[in-house]
Amino acid sequence: MDYIISIIPQMLLGTVDTLRLFFVTIVLSIPLGVVLALGRVSSFKTLRTCISGYVCLLRGTPLMLQLLFVYYGLPFIPVIGIRLDDFPAAIFAFVLNYAAYFCEIFRAGIQSIPKGQYEAAQTLGMNYVQTMRRIVLPQVLKVILPPVSNETITLVKDTSLIYVLAMNDLLRTTRNLVQRDFNIMPFVVAGVFYLIMTMVLTYMFDKLEKKFSVYD
Amino acid sequence: MKKIDARNIIKNFGNLEVLKGIDLEVNEGEVVAVIGPSGSGKSTLLRCLNKLEIINQGTIIIDGETLVDTDAKGEPKYASGEAATKIICKMGMVFQQFNLFPHMTVLENLIEAPVNVQKRDVAEVTKEAEILLEKVGLSDKRDVYPRKLSGGQQQRVAIARALAMKPDIMLFDEPTSSLDPELTGEVLKTMRNLAEDRMTMVVVTHEMGFAREVATKVMFMADGIVQEQGCPEELFTNPKNERLQAFLQKVLH
């Protein structure tokens, strides 16, 4: 027990890095996903094709590969070759990757809204922005909550991939402790930490779903 | 005064000619019932009037304002965005599937567009909405979500929602076709009241009783053409067109 208490401060420090990556990714990738989804259902064919290609590429290759590519590969690309620090590189890869997934979730959500809703809005004189903001997106929100919840929980766990960039997130801190102390207890504690994070998220999404179920 | 003046409306879906040059004139206070077999183009005609369908050729003038005209090359030219919206807002539309906004309460459904599109005062619109709900007999449902209502109640809310925009004209696209038979009566009664208040109405319907008793003019469409039109009495008791005779034989017996 004393041992566990002794390692908790270090592990909390690791958790801060994990949470930082988590929150920045969520805050950036969801709006980007919305914009991509709106482009994906728009009437511009070129835009639709470009976004499909983007989604295909980002969903079709491992996040780990994307992460390594952004960190180690980007500097070698001619002309645009830029070298990002580990945290910005991680954010960059995670946001691009998660935006692709969110784009598909939002697209499905938008397409699940019946045509009649748009027509009713149109006959009431609403323009595109009003129709989307007041009529379509609020209904989409309800439909996409379960898959978004799923994706968000996956993100908590995916953050552990940044250990390949030698960042001291929760997982890497844990591994260091295990190797230093020849004790597997940190693994258990890390498991509990991840569980707490995902449980808090699950709880929040359940609340949200309840809130949106009033009109069922 | 002509409220709707549509001339030579042609509408194709791909290679399919749905409307083959339809004329529709509706004067103030008139109730026009459009009847005909399914696939005859009657719903499409109605949807052309408020730009839910883009026509291929023709002219539509609503309350003296041109929604669409056809230029010398035969291309339809619609009024620009804002002008078109203003014209469309003169017409209230009631759909077969109600199309209420499920995430809003009954009252919110009614005040949404008057407040956010017409930019009218919330308190004033709310007061009017409450009067409208009373008119359609749903005052007690103002804070209920649409899914909790029966089909007939939803359709009455949809009518009230359209009326909240203070339209000059009401368009009904088979308003009772997706209702259980015992619920059609309450919706038809609401429409009858509207007609008595001298609202200008175009009603696409399969309710022959309604067409006969409430309409001032009946139009029979088949194959994208107006086959016969006239006052209901004449049309129902003494149909001249063969298609109409066959149609009436089927639906009235």
Interface residues (C-beta under 8 A of the other chain):
Chain A: P114 G116 Q117 E119 A120 Q122 T123 L124 G125 M126 N127 Q130 R134 I135 P138 Q139 K142 V214 Y215 D216
Chain B: N50 K51 L52 G81 T85 K86 I88 C89 M91 G92 M93 F95 Q97 N99 L100 F101 P102 H103 M104 E112 A113 N116 V117 Q118 Y145 P146 R147 R161 A162 M165
